[in-house]
Amino acid sequence: MSTKEQKKRIELLQGTLDLLILRTLRLGPAHGHAVAKAIEFNSDEVLQVEQGSLYPALHRLIKRGWISVEGGTSENNRRAKFYRLTTKGRRQLAVETGKWEKLAGAIARILRPAAHEGKS
C-alpha cells in the first residue's frame, strides 16, 4: 500500500473498533485475521485494523464477556483462535449500535448547514 493510500485510511476510536468487531462476529465465528479483513473489505478498504489494535480489542471483549474464544483450524490449515459473539455480546451490539447512531446523528447535525445559515 502506498503512503498516499495510507493517509486516506481512517484511524478508529477504541469504542468504534469494538462495535465493528461485534458486528463482524454477528455473522459467525472468525479468527482474528478474518475479522480484520472483513472490516477492511466491508469498508471498501477505507478502514484497516492493525494487529496492535485488533488483539487488545479482542482480549478486552473477551474480558467483558461479549465474545468467547476457542481453538480451531484456519482455512489454510493452521491452528487459530476463533472468536464468537456471546448472548451478552449480542445485547451489547444493540446498545453500541444505538450509541453510534446517536453520535453519528449529532455529528451530522453539526456538519449539515442549518436551514437559516447563510441567509441574511
PEQUI-V174426 format. One record per backbone hydrogen bond with DSSP energy under -1.0 kcal/mol. CO is the residue of the C=O (numbers start at 1). NH is the residue of the N-H. E is the energy in kcal/mol with one decimal. If there is no record, write none. Layout:
co:CO nh:NH e:E
co:CO nh:NH e:E
This chain:
co:2 nh:6 e:-2.2
co:3 nh:7 e:-2.0
co:13 nh:17 e:-2.2
co:14 nh:18 e:-2.1
co:15 nh:19 e:-2.0
co:16 nh:20 e:-2.5
co:17 nh:21 e:-2.5
co:18 nh:22 e:-2.6
co:19 nh:23 e:-2.6
co:20 nh:24 e:-2.2
co:21 nh:25 e:-2.5
co:24 nh:27 e:-1.3
co:25 nh:28 e:-1.3
co:30 nh:83 e:-3.2
co:31 nh:35 e:-2.0
co:32 nh:36 e:-2.4
co:33 nh:37 e:-2.5
co:34 nh:38 e:-2.3
co:35 nh:39 e:-2.2
co:36 nh:40 e:-2.2
co:37 nh:41 e:-3.0
co:38 nh:42 e:-2.9
co:39 nh:43 e:-1.0
co:40 nh:45 e:-2.9
co:41 nh:44 e:-1.6
co:43 nh:46 e:-1.4
co:46 nh:10 e:-1.2
co:50 nh:53 e:-1.6
co:50 nh:54 e:-2.9
co:51 nh:55 e:-1.8
co:53 nh:57 e:-1.6
co:54 nh:58 e:-2.6
co:55 nh:59 e:-2.4
co:56 nh:60 e:-2.2
co:57 nh:61 e:-2.4
co:58 nh:62 e:-2.1
co:59 nh:63 e:-2.4
co:60 nh:64 e:-1.7
co:61 nh:66 e:-2.2
co:61 nh:67 e:-1.1
co:62 nh:65 e:-1.3
co:66 nh:86 e:-2.2
co:68 nh:84 e:-2.4
co:70 nh:82 e:-3.5
co:72 nh:80 e:-2.4
co:74 nh:77 e:-1.9
co:78 nh:74 e:-3.6
co:80 nh:72 e:-1.9
co:82 nh:70 e:-2.0
co:83 nh:30 e:-1.9
co:84 nh:68 e:-2.7
co:86 nh:90 e:-2.2
co:87 nh:91 e:-1.9
co:88 nh:92 e:-2.3
co:89 nh:93 e:-2.4
co:90 nh:94 e:-1.5
co:91 nh:95 e:-1.7
co:92 nh:96 e:-3.3
co:93 nh:97 e:-2.5
co:94 nh:98 e:-2.0
co:95 nh:99 e:-2.2
co:96 nh:100 e:-2.5
co:97 nh:101 e:-2.6
co:98 nh:102 e:-2.1
co:99 nh:103 e:-2.6
co:100 nh:104 e:-3.2
co:101 nh:105 e:-2.1
co:102 nh:106 e:-2.1
co:103 nh:107 e:-2.5
co:104 nh:108 e:-2.5
co:105 nh:109 e:-2.2
co:106 nh:110 e:-1.6
co:107 nh:111 e:-2.4
co:108 nh:112 e:-2.5
co:114 nh:117 e:-1.0
co:116 nh:119 e:-1.6
